[in-house]
Amino acid sequence: MEKPSEVVSQVLVVGGGVAGIQSALDLANAGYKVYLVEKKPSIGGV
């Protein structure tokens, strides 16, 4: 009998603008482990 595999719920959000931040928050609230990356030194968009 096979041992059940572990499912890890992780997501990578690319872009720290308003949409990226909101997506990251929504996913985190849904129980995902979220990684948010932004190429600039701060998040928030233009």
mmCIF file as Biopython writes it, N, C-alpha, C and O atoms, coordinates in Angstrom:
data_model
#
loop_
_atom_site.group_PDB
_atom_site.id
_atom_site.type_symbol
_atom_site.label_atom_id
_atom_site.label_alt_id
_atom_site.label_comp_id
_atom_site.label_asym_id
_atom_site.label_entity_id
_atom_site.label_seq_id
_atom_site.pdbx_PDB_ins_code
_atom_site.Cartn_x
_atom_site.Cartn_y
_atom_site.Cartn_z
_atom_site.occupancy
_atom_site.B_iso_or_equiv
_atom_site.auth_seq_id
_atom_site.auth_asym_id
_atom_site.pdbx_PDB_model_num
ATOM 1   N N  . MET A ? 1  ? 0.850  -1.180 0.000   1.0 0.0 1  A 1 
ATOM 2   C CA . MET A ? 1  ? 0.000  0.000  0.000   1.0 0.0 1  A 1 
ATOM 3   C C  . MET A ? 1  ? 0.893  1.239  0.000   1.0 0.0 1  A 1 
ATOM 4   O O  . MET A ? 1  ? 1.838  1.347  0.782   1.0 0.0 1  A 1 
ATOM 5   N N  . GLU A ? 2  ? 0.567  2.172  -0.900  1.0 0.0 2  A 1 
ATOM 6   C CA . GLU A ? 2  ? 1.357  3.394  -0.986  1.0 0.0 2  A 1 
ATOM 7   C C  . GLU A ? 2  ? 1.049  4.338  0.160   1.0 0.0 2  A 1 
ATOM 8   O O  . GLU A ? 2  ? -0.091 4.462  0.607   1.0 0.0 2  A 1 
ATOM 9   N N  . LYS A ? 3  ? 2.097  4.995  0.617   1.0 0.0 3  A 1 
ATOM 10  C CA . LYS A ? 3  ? 1.931  6.016  1.645   1.0 0.0 3  A 1 
ATOM 11  C C  . LYS A ? 3  ? 1.418  7.287  0.968   1.0 0.0 3  A 1 
ATOM 12  O O  . LYS A ? 3  ? 1.946  7.678  -0.073  1.0 0.0 3  A 1 
ATOM 13  N N  . PRO A ? 4  ? 0.400  7.941  1.536   1.0 0.0 4  A 1 
ATOM 14  C CA . PRO A ? 4  ? -0.106 9.177  0.920   1.0 0.0 4  A 1 
ATOM 15  C C  . PRO A ? 4  ? 0.985  10.238 0.867   1.0 0.0 4  A 1 
ATOM 16  O O  . PRO A ? 4  ? 1.736  10.419 1.826   1.0 0.0 4  A 1 
ATOM 17  N N  . SER A ? 5  ? 1.065  10.932 -0.256  1.0 0.0 5  A 1 
ATOM 18  C CA . SER A ? 5  ? 2.065  11.990 -0.376  1.0 0.0 5  A 1 
ATOM 19  C C  . SER A ? 5  ? 1.548  13.266 0.265   1.0 0.0 5  A 1 
ATOM 20  O O  . SER A ? 5  ? 0.346  13.525 0.315   1.0 0.0 5  A 1 
ATOM 21  N N  . GLU A ? 6  ? 2.491  14.048 0.749   1.0 0.0 6  A 1 
ATOM 22  C CA . GLU A ? 6  ? 2.145  15.313 1.391   1.0 0.0 6  A 1 
ATOM 23  C C  . GLU A ? 6  ? 1.927  16.375 0.316   1.0 0.0 6  A 1 
ATOM 24  O O  . GLU A ? 6  ? 2.740  16.520 -0.597  1.0 0.0 6  A 1 
ATOM 25  N N  . VAL A ? 7  ? 0.840  17.105 0.426   1.0 0.0 7  A 1 
ATOM 26  C CA . VAL A ? 7  ? 0.556  18.192 -0.501  1.0 0.0 7  A 1 
ATOM 27  C C  . VAL A ? 7  ? 0.919  19.500 0.185   1.0 0.0 7  A 1 
ATOM 28  O O  . VAL A ? 7  ? 0.396  19.831 1.249   1.0 0.0 7  A 1 
ATOM 29  N N  . VAL A ? 8  ? 1.819  20.229 -0.440  1.0 0.0 8  A 1 
ATOM 30  C CA . VAL A ? 8  ? 2.251  21.511 0.105   1.0 0.0 8  A 1 
ATOM 31  C C  . VAL A ? 8  ? 1.643  22.607 -0.755  1.0 0.0 8  A 1 
ATOM 32  O O  . VAL A ? 8  ? 1.875  22.666 -1.963  1.0 0.0 8  A 1 
ATOM 33  N N  . SER A ? 9  ? 0.877  23.458 -0.132  1.0 0.0 9  A 1 
ATOM 34  C CA . SER A ? 9  ? 0.200  24.532 -0.859  1.0 0.0 9  A 1 
ATOM 35  C C  . SER A ? 9  ? 1.021  25.806 -0.760  1.0 0.0 9  A 1 
ATOM 36  O O  . SER A ? 9  ? 0.929  26.555 0.212   1.0 0.0 9  A 1 
ATOM 37  N N  . GLN A ? 10 ? 1.823  26.031 -1.787  1.0 0.0 10 A 1 
ATOM 38  C CA . GLN A ? 10 ? 2.663  27.218 -1.844  1.0 0.0 10 A 1 
ATOM 39  C C  . GLN A ? 10 ? 2.395  27.931 -3.156  1.0 0.0 10 A 1 
ATOM 40  O O  . GLN A ? 10 ? 2.063  27.303 -4.161  1.0 0.0 10 A 1 
ATOM 41  N N  . VAL A ? 11 ? 2.540  29.239 -3.138  1.0 0.0 11 A 1 
ATOM 42  C CA . VAL A ? 11 ? 2.333  30.020 -4.354  1.0 0.0 11 A 1 
ATOM 43  C C  . VAL A ? 11 ? 3.351  31.150 -4.398  1.0 0.0 11 A 1 
ATOM 44  O O  . VAL A ? 11 ? 3.738  31.698 -3.366  1.0 0.0 11 A 1 
ATOM 45  N N  . LEU A ? 12 ? 3.775  31.487 -5.603  1.0 0.0 12 A 1 
ATOM 46  C CA . LEU A ? 12 ? 4.703  32.589 -5.828  1.0 0.0 12 A 1 
ATOM 47  C C  . LEU A ? 12 ? 3.956  33.689 -6.565  1.0 0.0 12 A 1 
ATOM 48  O O  . LEU A ? 12 ? 3.427  33.467 -7.654  1.0 0.0 12 A 1 
ATOM 49  N N  . VAL A ? 13 ? 3.912  34.873 -5.971  1.0 0.0 13 A 1 
ATOM 50  C CA . VAL A ? 13 ? 3.297  36.037 -6.604  1.0 0.0 13 A 1 
ATOM 51  C C  . VAL A ? 13 ? 4.434  36.932 -7.083  1.0 0.0 13 A 1 
ATOM 52  O O  . VAL A ? 13 ? 5.273  37.366 -6.294  1.0 0.0 13 A 1 
ATOM 53  N N  . VAL A ? 14 ? 4.451  37.200 -8.384  1.0 0.0 14 A 1 
ATOM 54  C CA . VAL A ? 14 ? 5.500  38.025 -8.979  1.0 0.0 14 A 1 
ATOM 55  C C  . VAL A ? 14 ? 4.931  39.414 -9.213  1.0 0.0 14 A 1 
ATOM 56  O O  . VAL A ? 14 ? 4.004  39.593 -10.003 1.0 0.0 14 A 1 
ATOM 57  N N  . GLY A ? 15 ? 5.489  40.389 -8.524  1.0 0.0 15 A 1 
ATOM 58  C CA . GLY A ? 15 ? 5.043  41.773 -8.659  1.0 0.0 15 A 1 
ATOM 59  C C  . GLY A ? 15 ? 4.399  42.271 -7.388  1.0 0.0 15 A 1 
ATOM 60  O O  . GLY A ? 15 ? 3.429  41.693 -6.899  1.0 0.0 15 A 1 
ATOM 61  N N  . GLY A ? 16 ? 4.944  43.344 -6.859  1.0 0.0 16 A 1 
ATOM 62  C CA . GLY A ? 16 ? 4.466  43.892 -5.595  1.0 0.0 16 A 1 
ATOM 63  C C  . GLY A ? 16 ? 3.624  45.135 -5.757  1.0 0.0 16 A 1 
ATOM 64  O O  . GLY A ? 16 ? 3.629  46.010 -4.891  1.0 0.0 16 A 1 
ATOM 65  N N  . GLY A ? 17 ? 2.895  45.223 -6.867  1.0 0.0 17 A 1 
ATOM 66  C CA . GLY A ? 17 ? 1.953  46.331 -7.037  1.0 0.0 17 A 1 
ATOM 67  C C  . GLY A ? 17 ? 0.680  46.051 -6.265  1.0 0.0 17 A 1 
ATOM 68  O O  . GLY A ? 17 ? 0.609  45.093 -5.495  1.0 0.0 17 A 1 
ATOM 69  N N  . VAL A ? 18 ? -0.314 46.880 -6.470  1.0 0.0 18 A 1 
ATOM 70  C CA . VAL A ? 18 ? -1.574 46.741 -5.738  1.0 0.0 18 A 1 
ATOM 71  C C  . VAL A ? 18 ? -2.198 45.370 -5.982  1.0 0.0 18 A 1 
ATOM 72  O O  . VAL A ? 18 ? -2.635 44.715 -5.036  1.0 0.0 18 A 1 
ATOM 73  N N  . ALA A ? 19 ? -2.244 44.929 -7.240  1.0 0.0 19 A 1 
ATOM 74  C CA . ALA A ? 19 ? -2.856 43.631 -7.562  1.0 0.0 19 A 1 
ATOM 75  C C  . ALA A ? 19 ? -2.062 42.473 -6.962  1.0 0.0 19 A 1 
ATOM 76  O O  . ALA A ? 19 ? -2.649 41.519 -6.452  1.0 0.0 19 A 1 
ATOM 77  N N  . GLY A ? 20 ? -0.729 42.551 -7.021  1.0 0.0 20 A 1 
ATOM 78  C CA . GLY A ? 20 ? 0.098  41.494 -6.454  1.0 0.0 20 A 1 
ATOM 79  C C  . GLY A ? 20 ? -0.045 41.391 -4.948  1.0 0.0 20 A 1 
ATOM 80  O O  . GLY A ? 20 ? -0.118 40.292 -4.397  1.0 0.0 20 A 1 
ATOM 81  N N  . ILE A ? 21 ? -0.084 42.531 -4.284  1.0 0.0 21 A 1 
ATOM 82  C CA . ILE A ? 21 ? -0.250 42.544 -2.826  1.0 0.0 21 A 1 
ATOM 83  C C  . ILE A ? 21 ? -1.607 41.974 -2.442  1.0 0.0 21 A 1 
ATOM 84  O O  . ILE A ? 21 ? -1.700 41.167 -1.517  1.0 0.0 21 A 1 
ATOM 85  N N  . GLN A ? 22 ? -2.659 42.384 -3.142  1.0 0.0 22 A 1 
ATOM 86  C CA . GLN A ? 22 ? -3.999 41.886 -2.830  1.0 0.0 22 A 1 
ATOM 87  C C  . GLN A ? 22 ? -4.096 40.387 -3.093  1.0 0.0 22 A 1 
ATOM 88  O O  . GLN A ? 22 ? -4.699 39.653 -2.310  1.0 0.0 22 A 1 
ATOM 89  N N  . SER A ? 23 ? -3.504 39.936 -4.189  1.0 0.0 23 A 1 
ATOM 90  C CA . SER A ? 23 ? -3.496 38.504 -4.491  1.0 0.0 23 A 1 
ATOM 91  C C  . SER A ? 23 ? -2.778 37.724 -3.400  1.0 0.0 23 A 1 
ATOM 92  O O  . SER A ? 23 ? -3.256 36.678 -2.961  1.0 0.0 23 A 1 
ATOM 93  N N  . ALA A ? 24 ? -1.633 38.230 -2.963  1.0 0.0 24 A 1 
ATOM 94  C CA . ALA A ? 24 ? -0.869 37.568 -1.908  1.0 0.0 24 A 1 
ATOM 95  C C  . ALA A ? 24 ? -1.673 37.493 -0.612  1.0 0.0 24 A 1 
ATOM 96  O O  . ALA A ? 24 ? -1.670 36.462 0.061   1.0 0.0 24 A 1 
ATOM 97  N N  . LEU A ? 25 ? -2.353 38.570 -0.262  1.0 0.0 25 A 1 
ATOM 98  C CA . LEU A ? 25 ? -3.176 38.576 0.954   1.0 0.0 25 A 1 
ATOM 99  C C  . LEU A ? 25 ? -4.334 37.594 0.853   1.0 0.0 25 A 1 
ATOM 100 O O  . LEU A ? 25 ? -4.609 36.852 1.796   1.0 0.0 25 A 1 
ATOM 101 N N  . ASP A ? 26 ? -5.014 37.588 -0.294  1.0 0.0 26 A 1 
ATOM 102 C CA . ASP A ? 26 ? -6.139 36.669 -0.485  1.0 0.0 26 A 1 
ATOM 103 C C  . ASP A ? 26 ? -5.688 35.215 -0.403  1.0 0.0 26 A 1 
ATOM 104 O O  . ASP A ? 26 ? -6.348 34.391 0.231   1.0 0.0 26 A 1 
ATOM 105 N N  . LEU A ? 27 ? -4.573 34.904 -1.036  1.0 0.0 27 A 1 
ATOM 106 C CA . LEU A ? 27 ? -4.060 33.537 -1.012  1.0 0.0 27 A 1 
ATOM 107 C C  . LEU A ? 27 ? -3.610 33.133 0.389   1.0 0.0 27 A 1 
ATOM 108 O O  . LEU A ? 27 ? -3.853 32.004 0.815   1.0 0.0 27 A 1 
ATOM 109 N N  . ALA A ? 28 ? -2.961 34.040 1.105   1.0 0.0 28 A 1 
ATOM 110 C CA . ALA A ? 28 ? -2.534 33.750 2.477   1.0 0.0 28 A 1 
ATOM 111 C C  . ALA A ? 28 ? -3.744 33.503 3.373   1.0 0.0 28 A 1 
ATOM 112 O O  . ALA A ? 28 ? -3.730 32.598 4.208   1.0 0.0 28 A 1 
ATOM 113 N N  . ASN A ? 29 ? -4.779 34.302 3.201   1.0 0.0 29 A 1 
ATOM 114 C CA . ASN A ? 29 ? -6.000 34.109 3.993   1.0 0.0 29 A 1 
ATOM 115 C C  . ASN A ? 29 ? -6.701 32.798 3.652   1.0 0.0 29 A 1 
ATOM 116 O O  . ASN A ? 29 ? -7.445 32.258 4.471   1.0 0.0 29 A 1 
ATOM 117 N N  . ALA A ? 30 ? -6.465 32.285 2.444   1.0 0.0 30 A 1 
ATOM 118 C CA . ALA A ? 30 ? -7.048 31.006 2.030   1.0 0.0 30 A 1 
ATOM 119 C C  . ALA A ? 30 ? -6.207 29.824 2.506   1.0 0.0 30 A 1 
ATOM 120 O O  . ALA A ? 30 ? -6.569 28.671 2.272   1.0 0.0 30 A 1 
ATOM 121 N N  . GLY A ? 31 ? -5.085 30.105 3.174   1.0 0.0 31 A 1 
ATOM 122 C CA . GLY A ? 31 ? -4.284 29.040 3.758   1.0 0.0 31 A 1 
ATOM 123 C C  . GLY A ? 31 ? -3.023 28.667 2.993   1.0 0.0 31 A 1 
ATOM 124 O O  . GLY A ? 31 ? -2.330 27.725 3.378   1.0 0.0 31 A 1 
ATOM 125 N N  . TYR A ? 32 ? -2.714 29.379 1.929   1.0 0.0 32 A 1 
ATOM 126 C CA . TYR A ? 32 ? -1.510 29.093 1.166   1.0 0.0 32 A 1 
ATOM 127 C C  . TYR A ? 32 ? -0.297 29.758 1.809   1.0 0.0 32 A 1 
ATOM 128 O O  . TYR A ? 32 ? -0.410 30.809 2.441   1.0 0.0 32 A 1 
ATOM 129 N N  . LYS A ? 33 ? 0.865  29.128 1.637   1.0 0.0 33 A 1 
ATOM 130 C CA . LYS A ? 33 ? 2.122  29.769 2.004   1.0 0.0 33 A 1 
ATOM 131 C C  . LYS A ? 33 ? 2.514  30.612 0.799   1.0 0.0 33 A 1 
ATOM 132 O O  . LYS A ? 33 ? 2.660  30.085 -0.303  1.0 0.0 33 A 1 
ATOM 133 N N  . VAL A ? 34 ? 2.685  31.910 0.997   1.0 0.0 34 A 1 
ATOM 134 C CA . VAL A ? 34 ? 2.861  32.840 -0.114  1.0 0.0 34 A 1 
ATOM 135 C C  . VAL A ? 34 ? 4.262  33.435 -0.109  1.0 0.0 34 A 1 
ATOM 136 O O  . VAL A ? 34 ? 4.779  33.846 0.930   1.0 0.0 34 A 1 
ATOM 137 N N  . TYR A ? 35 ? 4.861  33.470 -1.291  1.0 0.0 35 A 1 
ATOM 138 C CA . TYR A ? 35 ? 6.115  34.176 -1.519  1.0 0.0 35 A 1 
ATOM 139 C C  . TYR A ? 35 ? 5.801  35.314 -2.477  1.0 0.0 35 A 1 
ATOM 140 O O  . TYR A ? 35 ? 5.308  35.075 -3.579  1.0 0.0 35 A 1 
ATOM 141 N N  . LEU A ? 36 ? 6.077  36.537 -2.077  1.0 0.0 36 A 1 
ATOM 142 C CA . LEU A ? 36 ? 5.843  37.722 -2.894  1.0 0.0 36 A 1 
ATOM 143 C C  . LEU A ? 36 ? 7.196  38.303 -3.277  1.0 0.0 36 A 1 
ATOM 144 O O  . LEU A ? 36 ? 8.001  38.634 -2.407  1.0 0.0 36 A 1 
ATOM 145 N N  . VAL A ? 37 ? 7.449  38.429 -4.578  1.0 0.0 37 A 1 
ATOM 146 C CA . VAL A ? 37 ? 8.725  38.983 -5.034  1.0 0.0 37 A 1 
ATOM 147 C C  . VAL A ? 37 ? 8.485  40.240 -5.865  1.0 0.0 37 A 1 
ATOM 148 O O  . VAL A ? 37 ? 7.520  40.340 -6.622  1.0 0.0 37 A 1 
ATOM 149 N N  . GLU A ? 38 ? 9.390  41.184 -5.697  1.0 0.0 38 A 1 
ATOM 150 C CA . GLU A ? 38 ? 9.320  42.459 -6.411  1.0 0.0 38 A 1 
ATOM 151 C C  . GLU A ? 38 ? 10.746 42.847 -6.779  1.0 0.0 38 A 1 
ATOM 152 O O  . GLU A ? 38 ? 11.658 42.697 -5.966  1.0 0.0 38 A 1 
ATOM 153 N N  . LYS A ? 39 ? 10.946 43.344 -7.994  1.0 0.0 39 A 1 
ATOM 154 C CA . LYS A ? 39 ? 12.304 43.696 -8.430  1.0 0.0 39 A 1 
ATOM 155 C C  . LYS A ? 39 ? 12.811 44.992 -7.816  1.0 0.0 39 A 1 
ATOM 156 O O  . LYS A ? 39 ? 14.020 45.204 -7.721  1.0 0.0 39 A 1 
ATOM 157 N N  . LYS A ? 40 ? 11.904 45.852 -7.404  1.0 0.0 40 A 1 
ATOM 158 C CA . LYS A ? 40 ? 12.311 47.116 -6.789  1.0 0.0 40 A 1 
ATOM 159 C C  . LYS A ? 40 ? 12.487 46.935 -5.278  1.0 0.0 40 A 1 
ATOM 160 O O  . LYS A ? 40 ? 12.014 45.942 -4.725  1.0 0.0 40 A 1 
ATOM 161 N N  . PRO A ? 41 ? 13.155 47.871 -4.599  1.0 0.0 41 A 1 
ATOM 162 C CA . PRO A ? 41 ? 13.408 47.722 -3.162  1.0 0.0 41 A 1 
ATOM 163 C C  . PRO A ? 41 ? 12.164 47.840 -2.280  1.0 0.0 41 A 1 
ATOM 164 O O  . PRO A ? 41 ? 12.207 47.466 -1.108  1.0 0.0 41 A 1 
ATOM 165 N N  . SER A ? 42 ? 11.063 48.353 -2.823  1.0 0.0 42 A 1 
ATOM 166 C CA . SER A ? 42 ? 9.849  48.476 -2.009  1.0 0.0 42 A 1 
ATOM 167 C C  . SER A ? 42 ? 8.639  48.018 -2.820  1.0 0.0 42 A 1 
ATOM 168 O O  . SER A ? 42 ? 8.682  47.975 -4.049  1.0 0.0 42 A 1 
ATOM 169 N N  . ILE A ? 43 ? 7.568  47.679 -2.119  1.0 0.0 43 A 1 
ATOM 170 C CA . ILE A ? 43 ? 6.349  47.244 -2.792  1.0 0.0 43 A 1 
ATOM 171 C C  . ILE A ? 43 ? 5.337  48.385 -2.816  1.0 0.0 43 A 1 
ATOM 172 O O  . ILE A ? 43 ? 5.486  49.370 -2.092  1.0 0.0 43 A 1 
ATOM 173 N N  . GLY A ? 44 ? 4.319  48.250 -3.642  1.0 0.0 44 A 1 
ATOM 174 C CA . GLY A ? 44 ? 3.267  49.255 -3.683  1.0 0.0 44 A 1 
ATOM 175 C C  . GLY A ? 44 ? 2.993  49.813 -5.063  1.0 0.0 44 A 1 
ATOM 176 O O  . GLY A ? 44 ? 2.007  50.522 -5.258  1.0 0.0 44 A 1 
ATOM 177 N N  . GLY A ? 45 ? 3.843  49.507 -6.018  1.0 0.0 45 A 1 
ATOM 178 C CA . GLY A ? 45 ? 3.616  49.994 -7.377  1.0 0.0 45 A 1 
ATOM 179 C C  . GLY A ? 45 ? 4.123  51.399 -7.587  1.0 0.0 45 A 1 
ATOM 180 O O  . GLY A ? 45 ? 4.887  51.937 -6.785  1.0 0.0 45 A 1 
ATOM 181 N N  . VAL A ? 46 ? 3.679  51.980 -8.685  1.0 0.0 46 A 1 
ATOM 182 C CA . VAL A ? 46 ? 4.167  53.301 -9.109  1.0 0.0 46 A 1 
ATOM 183 C C  . VAL A ? 46 ? 3.676  54.382 -8.187  1.0 0.0 46 A 1 
ATOM 184 O O  . VAL A ? 46 ? 3.988  55.556 -8.391  1.0 0.0 46 A 1 
#
